[in-house]
């Protein structure tokens, strides 16, 4: 565990479990690519596109989706892209049933999960 924070507005706790590189844009409100992302795209455009597809596949194939995409949610570490925001569960995903069962068994509310 590298750290964490509490978002009082959403009543959620977020935690950091690994270092995920640097942002692919220069700041949160910009669409200007970072030097590292631009260099990767120029040196290996197919590798950069593959990294993006693999990032999305990593959570969509497990039953999650992101409904509020913005470029500041993604980082580059080596030749890998990471999503640094928490995806939501798809309503019919097997993982949604597990989370629902866990929440009911423990008497816990999972907050923003949409299942």
ChimeraX attribute file (.defattr): number of C-alpha atoms within 10 A of each C-alpha:
attribute: neighborCount
match mode: 1-to-1
recipient: residues
	/A:1	8
	/A:2	8
	/A:3	9
	/A:4	11
	/A:5	10
	/A:6	11
	/A:7	10
	/A:8	8
	/A:9	6
	/A:10	9
	/A:11	9
	/A:12	12
	/A:13	10
	/A:14	12
	/A:15	11
	/A:16	12
	/A:17	10
	/A:18	9
	/A:19	11
	/A:20	17
	/A:21	14
	/A:22	17
	/A:23	24
	/A:24	24
	/A:25	22
	/A:26	16
	/A:27	13
	/A:28	13
	/A:29	10
	/A:30	12
	/A:31	13
	/A:32	13
	/A:33	16
	/A:34	18
	/A:35	13
	/A:36	17
	/A:37	22
	/A:38	16
	/A:39	13
	/A:40	17
	/A:41	15
	/A:42	12
	/A:43	11
	/A:44	13
	/A:45	13
	/A:46	12
	/A:47	15
	/A:48	21
	/A:49	13
	/A:50	14
	/A:51	17
	/A:52	18
	/A:53	12
	/A:54	15
	/A:55	16
	/A:56	16
	/A:57	14
	/A:58	13
	/A:59	17
	/A:60	17
	/A:61	10
	/A:62	13
	/A:63	18
	/A:64	20
	/A:65	17
	/A:66	16
	/A:67	8
	/A:68	8
	/A:69	12
	/A:70	13
	/A:71	17
	/A:72	18
	/A:73	16
	/A:74	20
	/A:75	21
	/A:76	22
	/A:77	15
	/A:78	12
	/A:79	13
	/A:80	16
	/A:81	25
	/A:82	22
	/A:83	21
	/A:84	13
	/A:85	14
	/A:86	12
	/A:87	17
	/A:88	18
	/A:89	23
	/A:90	18
	/A:91	14
	/A:92	10
	/A:93	15
	/A:94	12
	/A:95	16
	/A:96	19
	/A:97	14
	/A:98	11
	/A:99	16
	/A:100	16
	/A:101	12
	/A:102	14
	/A:103	13
	/A:104	12
	/A:105	9
	/A:106	9
	/A:107	9
	/A:108	10
	/A:109	12
	/A:110	14
	/A:111	9
	/A:112	11
	/A:113	14
	/A:114	10
	/A:115	15
